[in-house]
Amino acid sequence: MGAARRARSLHPSRITTTVTIKMKTRIAFAALGTLFCTALASAVEAPHWTYQGKTGASHWASLESDYAVCGTGQRQSPINIETRKVTGTTAQPVSLAYAPASAEVINNGHTIQVEPANGGALTIDGVEYKLAQFHFHTPSEERIDGKSYPLVAHLVHKSADGKLAVIAVLFRTGKTNAALQPVFAALPGKAGARHAVDGTIDVGALLPANRDNYTFIGSLTTPPCSEDVRWVVMKTPVSISQKQLAAFRKLYSMNARPVQAVNGREIQAGK
């Protein structure tokens, strides 16, 4: 009787069933391990930040040690530019060189960001900064003599040694902005969504014909608020239609950091 039971226990179908159960168990544990690792990875990602509420701009410095400069920095952006305090003209004009390029439009969860491929560069004091991306804030983060605008575009450039320079282009409501049509024709509606621009985007066409500007040293306007960023704020606003503005505000009704203290920084007029 014992021998018969042992024979049945060694039957191929029983062996297969046993192996299958063990394999499924291992797979289940592996899946749980993957889920645990994913959760752990998510837990150590950069903390979520917003523009209002408990994770809003006034709390950025306390969300993460790397964000401390958001509260302690002395050259933070954006600022209110008081034109009566502009100290003179920059020694060298800002040189701009842009060309039409293919691009991707990305909803990064904080704004709409456009990443052109080989979109051009700017040169300040002999240093070239290549265009990395541009994005939008509403209302404008920068103010001129206390006046804000419905929208601003920040054109972010990076030098070969990793330094940043940002051009701010202010928008007033009026005619449709033809240069932005490829971007605003189909804004990605969900955070993380992206798509290619239909055709090309000409970043140079986003800028006003009058290139007079204000220059100063500031910071990123989002965490980690890193300083020593070269800022170039165009004096002359360009036009955007109410329909285009409404399309952006449908996704982001307010994504602007409040103005920061100037703290005696020198602001110069540029061309």
C-alpha positions in Angstrom: 0.0 0.0 0.0 2.8 2.4 0.9 4.6 1.6 -2.4 1.4 2.3 -4.4 1.1 5.7 -2.7 4.7 6.5 -3.5 4.2 5.5 -7.1 1.2 7.8 -7.4 3.1 10.7 -5.9 5.8 10.2 -8.5 3.3 10.2 -11.4 4.4 12.7 -14.1 1.1 14.7 -13.8 1.7 15.2 -10.1 5.3 16.3 -10.6 4.2 18.8 -13.3 1.5 20.2 -11.0 4.0 20.6 -8.2 6.6 22.3 -10.4 3.9 24.6 -11.8 2.7 25.7 -8.3 6.3 26.4 -7.3 6.9 28.4 -10.4 3.7 30.4 -9.9 4.7 31.1 -6.3 8.1 32.3 -7.3 6.6 34.5 -10.0 4.1 36.0 -7.5 6.9 36.7 -5.0 9.0 38.3 -7.8 6.0 40.5 -8.8 5.6 41.6 -5.2 9.3 42.4 -5.0 9.0 44.5 -8.2 6.0 46.3 -6.8 7.9 47.0 -3.5 10.9 48.3 -5.4 8.7 50.5 -7.6 7.0 51.9 -4.5 10.3 52.4 -2.8 11.7 54.2 -5.9 8.6 56.4 -5.9 9.1 57.2 -2.3 12.6 58.6 -2.8 11.7 60.7 -5.9 11.8 64.4 -5.6 8.9 65.6 -3.5 5.8 66.9 -5.2 5.5 70.7 -5.4 2.8 73.1 -6.5 2.2 76.8 -6.7 -0.4 77.0 -3.9 -1.4 75.3 -0.7 0.8 73.1 1.6 3.3 72.4 -1.2 3.1 75.9 -2.8 5.8 78.4 -3.4 6.0 79.6 0.2 6.8 76.1 1.3 9.3 75.0 -1.4 12.3 75.5 0.9 11.0 73.0 3.5 10.0 70.3 1.1 13.5 69.0 0.4 17.0 69.9 1.6 18.0 70.5 -2.0 15.3 73.2 -2.2 16.6 75.2 0.7 18.0 78.0 -1.5 14.3 78.7 -2.5 14.1 80.3 0.9 17.7 81.4 1.7 18.9 82.6 -1.7 19.7 86.3 -2.2 19.4 86.3 -6.0 16.1 84.6 -6.6 13.8 85.0 -9.5 11.4 86.3 -10.7 11.7 90.0 -9.8 9.9 93.2 -10.3 12.1 95.4 -12.6 11.9 99.0 -11.5 13.0 100.8 -14.7 14.1 103.9 -12.7 16.7 101.7 -11.0 18.2 100.3 -14.2 21.9 101.1 -13.8 23.1 101.4 -17.4 23.7 99.5 -20.6 25.5 96.2 -20.9 28.9 96.3 -22.5 28.1 93.8 -25.2 24.7 93.2 -26.9 23.0 89.8 -26.6 23.5 87.9 -29.8 20.6 85.6 -30.9 20.7 82.9 -33.6 17.7 80.7 -34.0 16.4 78.5 -36.9 13.2 76.6 -37.6 13.4 73.1 -36.0 11.4 70.0 -35.3 10.2 69.8 -31.7 8.3 67.9 -29.0 5.6 69.4 -26.8 5.4 68.0 -23.3 3.0 68.4 -20.4 5.4 68.0 -17.5 2.9 68.4 -14.7 3.8 72.0 -14.0 3.6 73.6 -17.4 3.7 73.0 -21.2 7.3 72.6 -22.3 8.6 72.7 -25.9 11.9 71.0 -26.7 13.3 72.0 -30.1 15.9 69.9 -31.9 18.9 72.1 -32.6 16.8 75.2 -32.2 19.6 77.7 -31.9 21.6 79.7 -29.3 22.3 83.0 -27.6 25.6 84.5 -26.8 26.2 86.8 -23.8 29.6 88.3 -23.0 31.2 85.9 -25.5 29.7 82.7 -23.9 27.4 80.6 -26.1 24.3 79.1 -24.5 22.4 76.6 -26.6 18.6 76.5 -26.4 17.4 73.5 -24.4 13.6 74.1 -24.0 11.0 76.8 -23.5 7.9 76.8 -21.4 5.1 79.1 -20.1 3.8 80.7 -16.9 0.5 82.4 -16.3 0.4 85.2 -15.3 3.9 86.4 -16.1 6.3 85.8 -13.3 8.4 88.9 -14.2 6.9 92.3 -13.6 8.0 95.7 -15.0 7.3 98.6 -12.8 4.7 96.4 -11.0 2.9 95.4 -14.1 2.3 91.8 -14.9 1.2 90.2 -18.2 -1.2 87.4 -19.0 1.6 85.0 -20.0 5.4 84.7 -20.3 7.6 82.2 -22.1 10.9 81.3 -20.6 13.5 80.2 -23.2 16.1 78.1 -21.3 19.6 77.9 -22.6 22.7 76.0 -21.4 26.4 76.6 -22.0 29.0 73.9 -22.6 30.0 74.0 -18.9 26.4 73.7 -17.7 25.6 77.4 -16.9 22.1 78.6 -17.6 20.7 81.7 -19.4 17.0 82.4 -19.7 15.2 84.8 -22.1 11.7 85.9 -20.9 9.2 86.9 -23.5 6.1 88.7 -22.2 2.7 88.3 -23.9 -0.3 90.6 -24.1 -3.6 89.6 -25.4 -4.4 90.6 -29.0 -3.8 88.8 -32.4 -3.1 85.1 -32.7 0.5 84.3 -32.3 1.4 82.5 -35.5 4.7 81.3 -34.2 3.0 79.4 -31.4 0.3 77.9 -33.6 2.2 74.6 -34.0 2.4 74.3 -30.2 -1.1 75.5 -29.2 -2.9 73.6 -32.0 -2.9 70.4 -29.8 -1.6 70.9 -26.2 -1.1 67.6 -24.4 -3.8 67.5 -21.8 -2.3 65.1 -19.2 0.8 65.2 -17.2 3.5 63.1 -18.8 1.9 63.3 -22.3 4.0 64.4 -25.2 3.8 64.6 -29.0 5.8 65.9 -31.9 5.0 69.4 -33.3 3.4 69.2 -36.7 6.0 70.8 -38.9 8.7 73.0 -37.3 8.8 75.8 -34.6 10.8 79.0 -35.3 11.9 80.2 -31.8 13.3 83.4 -33.3 9.7 84.3 -34.5 8.6 84.2 -30.8 10.7 87.2 -30.0 9.7 90.8 -30.4 11.2 92.7 -33.4 12.6 95.2 -30.8 15.2 93.2 -28.9 15.8 95.8 -26.2 15.9 94.0 -22.8 16.8 94.0 -19.1 19.6 91.7 -17.9 20.5 90.6 -14.4 21.6 87.5 -12.4 18.8 85.5 -10.9 17.7 81.9 -10.3 15.4 79.2 -11.6 11.8 80.1 -10.8 11.0 76.5 -9.8 12.6 74.1 -7.4 15.5 73.7 -6.7 15.7 77.5 -7.4 19.4 77.3 -8.4 21.1 80.7 -8.6 23.7 82.3 -10.9 21.3 82.1 -13.9 21.7 84.9 -16.5 18.3 86.5 -17.2 17.3 88.5 -20.3 13.8 90.0 -20.1 12.5 91.4 -23.3 11.1 94.9 -22.8 8.5 94.7 -25.6 5.6 92.2 -25.2 4.3 90.2 -28.1 0.8 89.2 -28.9 -1.2 86.1 -28.1 -5.0 85.6 -28.7 -7.6 85.0 -26.0 -8.2 81.6 -27.5 -4.6 80.6 -27.2 -4.4 81.9 -23.7 -7.6 80.1 -22.7 -6.2 76.8 -24.1 -3.2 77.1 -21.9 -5.2 78.2 -18.8 -7.5 75.3 -19.2 -4.5 73.1 -18.3 -2.7 75.6 -15.9 -4.8 78.4 -14.6 -2.0 79.7 -12.4 1.7 78.6 -12.4 3.7 81.6 -11.5 6.0 82.1 -8.5 5.6 85.4 -6.7 8.2 88.1 -7.2 11.3 87.8 -5.0 13.4 90.5 -3.3 16.0 92.2 -5.6 18.4 92.6 -2.7 20.5 95.3 -4.4 21.1 93.4 -7.6 22.3 95.4 -10.6 19.9 95.4 -13.5 21.2 96.7 -16.8 19.6 97.6 -20.1 20.6 95.4 -23.0 20.1 95.3 -26.8 
